[in-house]
Amino acid sequence: MILIPAIDLKDGRCVRLRQGLMEEATVFSEEPAQMARHWLDKGARRLHLVDLNGAFAGKPVNERAMREIVDEVNGAIPVQLGGGIRTLDVIERYLDNGVTEVIIGTAAVKNPGFLHEACDAFPGHIMVGLDARDGKVAVDGWSKLTGHEVVDLARRFQDYGVEAVIYTDIGRDGMLSGVNITATAALARSLTIPVIASGGIHDLEDVRALCALEEEGVMGAITGRAIYEGTLDFAEANQLAILLSQAAGGH
């Protein structure tokens, strides 16, 4: 299982939110590209970028910071990116600039046809982000709750050809309250494509619990506040994930 550091961008800076609330942002770095270098040096095997302003605006806002991060990584590891992606032109631009996978969230729920077109146009490069509270999918930077069940939408999008589903439990995101293992496992079991868990990782025990789900289809886990505030040592957790994965016959 791959442990994936998150770099969330707000106004060009690296921040973390609590439960997706923009007014609950903690700034961790004024230099996001240097933060990317930091995680790369600590052994990161993939990075997760989010344009938080873009998620609310419905269009890219932190593109300069994203380009600087991708340039800093320089192809050493894959970079997945989400937030405010609503057009095929934006996807093409990001991929041309060196992003490995683009994550479509709100647009996938509101306009499934767009997601279908994106999967057809850029096979192998599209992930879908499903953010949920109590099993119901939320959109528009988590500000609106829909009536859609996570599992139902994930199965539908799987048929479109998405590479993976990034599943976030909004109630736990940025709260260091532990991962929603039950919901994550249930989603992974219902799909044939990989699931990446997000939201709530606090310490090594959470990493162990997620690694135990690798055979169920959980290929990775995104971690943010825990590695920035120090409740989780990223290098140590990354090594643990590698060792447990190897012991289980994974990657």
N, C-alpha and C positions, 0 to 999 in steps of 0.2 A: 504494500500500500504506500502511496506517495503522500507525504505531508507537504502541503503547499502554503507558503507564506502569502498573506494577502497584503496588497498595497492599495489602500482605498484613497482616492484622490478627491480633494475638495479645495477649490481655489488654488490649485497648483501645489498643494501640500499633502503630505501623507498623514491621514487621520484614521480614527476608528469611531464608529457611532455606537450608541446603545439602542438596540431594538429598531435600528433604521431611522432614528430621529436626527435630522440635520442639526437641530439646536443642541443635541447631546454629543457633539463632536469633540474628541480629544486630539490635539495635534501632536504627532510623534516625530515628524521631521519636516523641515523646510526644503529638503533636497531629496525628493523621491528616488532619483537615479542612484544616489549614494546609498539609499536604503536597499535598493535592488542589489547593488554590489555587495552590501553587507550580508544579505541572505544567500547570495551566490557563494560568497566566501565561507559561509557556515555550512555549505553542502546542499543547498536547495536544489531539487531536481526539476522544479517547475515553479512558475510564479502566477499569481492570480491578481489581475488589475481590475479595479472598478472605477469608472468615472461617475462619482456620486452626483456631481452637478448635472451631468448628462442624463442620469437616470430620472431626474426630476424635470429637466428641460426637454427631454425627448430628442436630443441631438448632442453630438460630441461637444464638450466644453474644455476638458483637460487634455487636449490632443498633444500639445507641446510637451507636457510632462510625460505622457505615454511614450512619445517618440524618443525622448531622452532615456527613458528606462530601457526600451527595446535596444537602443544603440549601446547602452552600457552593458547589457547582457550579451549582445553581439552574437546571437545564435547558439550560445553555450547550452542553454536549456529552453524548453518550450515556454511560451508566454500566452496565457489565455486572458481575454479581456472582455468586459461587459459594461453596460451602462449607456443608455440613450441610443442604442443602435436600432434604427428604424428603416434604413434603405439599403439596397444592394450596393449602391455606390460607396457608402460608408464602409461596408464590409470589405469591399474590394480594396479600398484605400488602406485600411488597417492591415490586411493580409499582405499587400504590396510593401508596407512599411516594416514587415517582419514579425507581426503577430501570428502565432501559430493557430489558435482557435478563437473564434468570436462567439460570445455568449449572448443569446437573445432571450430576454425575459418578458417584460410587459408586452412587447410587440407580438411575441409568440402566442400569448393568451388572447390579446385583443384582435389580432389579425393572423390567424393560423396560415392563411394563404401565403403571407409574406415568409413565414418560416419554411413552408414547403418550397417556395421559390429559392430561398437561400440554400437549402440543402441540395437542391438540384444544381444550382449554379456553382456552389463551392463544396462539393462532396469531401468529407473528411475533415472539414474545418469549422463545422457548426455545432455548438453545444447549446442546450437550453437550460435556463435558470428558472427553477420553480421555487418560489418563496411562499411559505405557508404558515398559517396560524391555526392550530387545532384542525389540521388536515385540509383546510380551505386555502386556495391559492390567492395571494395578494398581488396587486399591480401598482404601477405609478410610484415607485420608490417606497413600496409597502404601505402607501397611504390609503389604498382602497382594497377591501376584501371582496372577492368574487364568490360565486356559489360553486365553483369548480372543485372537484376532489383532485388531489395531487396525483393519485395513482391513475385515474382515468385520463387526465391530460398527458401524463408521462407515456402511457401506452400509445396514445394517439401520435404523439410526437416521435416516438420510437419508430413507428411505421413510416414517418416522413424521411428518416435517415439521419437523425442527429447522432453525433458521436457519443455523447454522454449527457446525463441529467445532473445538474448541480442543485442539490436539495438543501434549502436553508429553513431551519425552524426559527421564525422571526422572534418568537418569545424568548429564545435563548441566545440570540445573536448579540455579541458584545457584552454578555452578562456574566460570563465565566461560570455558568451554572451547570455545566455538563451537557453532553450531547444527547439528543433524543434518539437513543439507540433503537428503541422499538419501532418508531416510525421510519427511521432510515433503513433498517433491516427489512421491514415490510415492503417498502418501495423497491429496494434492490431485488427482492425475491420475485416481484411481479414483472420485472423487466429482463430482457436479454442483453441490453446495453449497460455499460458501467454507470454507477452512481458515484458522485463526489459529494461527500457530506460537508456541511458548512453550518457554523453557528453553535457556540457553547463550549468549545474545547477549553478545558481549564488546566489539566495536568496530565502526567504520564498515564494515569489510569484511564483517562478518556482515549488516549492514543491506543492503549492496549485493547480497549473494548472495540474500537473501530477496526483495528487490525484483525480481530477475531471475525469480522464480517467480510473479510476479503473474499472468501470462498462463496459468499452470497452474492458478490458482485459489486462491493464497495471498493473502487479502485484508488480512491484518494480522499483526503480530508483537508479542507482549507482552515488555516488558523490565523487569527489576527491579534486581538487584544491580549491573549495569553502570552504570546511571544514578545509583544511590545512592553507589557507590564511586568514580565518576568515570572509569572506563575508556571510557565513552561519554558525550559531551555530548548531552543529549537534544535541545536546540534545534537543534543542528547536524545531528544524525541525522534529526530530524523534517523539516527542510528538504530534506535529501538525498532522503528517501523521497518527498516531494512532487514534487521535480524529476524524479526517475527515473520516477515514476508518470506524470507528465504527458508526459514524453518517449516513454513506451511507449503513450500513449493511454489511460492509466487515470485514476484519480481522485486 
